[in-house]
Amino acid sequence: MNNNPNTINNDNDYMEFSKLMQEQYNELKKENKNLKKHLFNYQKEICSIYGIMRVIDFMISDLHNIPNVLIELIERQRSALSRIVEKDIIKYIDEDEEEEQEEEELIVQLFVDNLE
């Protein structure tokens, strides 16, 4: 008999170990399925919000007496959502756009800091 607890001594130990691994695999598979479902729902919500922001961005040019700050924030938000949809949902983004995104995020942060 082997005294090493890390080795499998007989067929029963092997079966118990196999059942344990199968249970863990099934739990992880179920958790993965739930995470994918939640991710899909979040992606749908982001796409809906992006669509609404595009409509607002388009319509705001026809409205009068809208402060420029609000117009700028709406345009920036639509742009940010556009990048999220392209990068994380559609899985497409150009490397040059990624550099521009970092620059725009810095500009937006400076803009928000000046508002406070």
N, C-alpha and C positions, 0 to 999 in steps of 0.2 A: 504494500500500500504506500502510496506517495504522500508525504506530509506537506508538500507544497500546496498552499490553498489556491494558487493561480493555475493549477493544472486540472484537467478533467479526469476523474478517476475511473468512471465507468459510463455505461450507456445512459443510466438514469441522470447522472449529472449533466451529460451532454444534452439530453432531452429538456431538462429543466432550464439549462442555459439557453437553448434554442427558443423555448417558449417565452422566456424573459426578453430576449432580443426581439422576437416577433411582436410582443406587446409594446415594447418601446418604439419599434418601427411604426406600428399602427397608430400610436399616440402622436408621433411626430408627423405622420402622413395626414392625420386628421387636423392637427394644428396648422400645417402648411396649407391645407385646403381652405381652412377658415381665414388665414391671412390673405390668401389670394382673393377670396371673396370680398374681404374688406378693402383690399387694394383696388379691386375693380370698381367697387362702389365709390371710393374716394376719387378715382379717376373720372368717373361719370359726373360727380359733383363738380370737380374742377373744370371739366369741359363745359358744363352748364354755366358756371360762373364766368368762364372766359367768353362764352357766347353773349351773355348779358353785358359784360364789360365792352365787348366790341360794338354792340348796339348803342350803348350809352355814349361811347367815344364817337361814334358816327353821328348820333343825334345832337350832341352838345354843340356842334358847329352851327346848327340852326337856331339855337337858343340865344337870347340876348341877356345882358347884364349878369353874366356868369363870371365870377372872379377868376382871373388868370391862374391863381394858385390852385383852384379846384380843377380847372381844365388840365393843368400840368399834372396834378396827382392822378387824375383819371387816365390820362395818356400813359403815364409811367406804370400804373397798375395793369393796364391792358398789355403793355409791353412785357412786363414781368410774367403775367399769366401766359402770354404767348410763348415765352421761352420755356416755361414749365411744361406746357402742353407739348411743345416740340421735343424737348429733351427727355422728359420722364414718361410721357404717354405715347407719343408717336415714335420716340427714340431717334430723333434726328436733331443734330445741332452742328453747325459749322464751327471749326476751331477759331476762326476770326471773330465770329459772333460771340464766342465764349469770352474772348478778351474784351470786346465791347461791353459785354454784360457786366464784367467786373468794374469797368470804368463807370458805367451808368449807375451801378449800385453805390459806388463811392460818391458820385454826384448827388444821388437821391439822399444818401445819409447826410451829406453836408447841407443839403436843402432842408431836411427835416430838423437837423440840429439848429439851423438858423431860425426856424419857426418858433422854437422853444425859448 
